[in-house]
Amino acid sequence: MDYFEIDDNTVSHNLILGTYFAFTTLSTVGFGDLHPKSDLERVFCVVILVMGVSIFSIFLGDFQEIIL
């Protein structure tokens, strides 16, 4: 809370932070030592994470069809 100054942020900034951390957690990428610092970087990372999970899902579906 202190690092990201959540109490002092605007609602839109906190929404971007929450979305970024939600997608990072759900995609099991983890937070790691390198992380985006600005809102633009966080939005870009969310897009990359969503695309990565989507592409992996497509490949997994194709792999399942091959096995069946």
N, C-alpha and C positions, 0 to 999 in steps of 0.2 A: 504494500500500500504506500509506503514511504518512497520507494524507488520510482514508481510510476506516477506518484502524486495524484492518486485517483480522486481524492477529495477536492482537489483544486482544478481538475479537468472539466471540460465541457461535456455534455451528454454525448455528442457525436464522437469526440475523442475516446471516451470510455467505451462506446459501442465498437469502435474499430479495435481497441485493445482486447475487448472481450471476444470479438469474432476471431481475431488472430490467435489468441490463446486457445480457443475452442477447436479451431481447425488444426492447430499444431498438436494438440492433445489427441484428437480423434484420428489423425493420420499417423499417429505414433512416431512422429519425427523427433519429438523431444525439443527442449528449449536450447540446450547446448551452450557453448561459450560464445558463439557468434549469433547475434540476433539483431533484427532490424530495430532501428532507433526512431525513425520517423513514421508518421501515419502512411505516407506514400509507400514506404518500404514494406510496412505490414500488410497493406492492401495487395501489393504485388506478390508477397509471399503467400497470402491466402489464395490468390488465383493460381499460383503454381501448385500449391498443395491440392486444391480441388481438381486441377487438371491431372496431376499425378495419380490421385486415387481413382479418377475416372478411367484413365488409360489402363491402370492395373486391373480394374474390374472388367474391362473389355477383354484383356488378355486372359484373365482367369476364366471368363465365360467361354472363350474359344477353346481353351485347354480342356475344360469340362466336356465340351462337345466332342473333342477328339477322343477323350477317354471313353465316353459312352458309345 
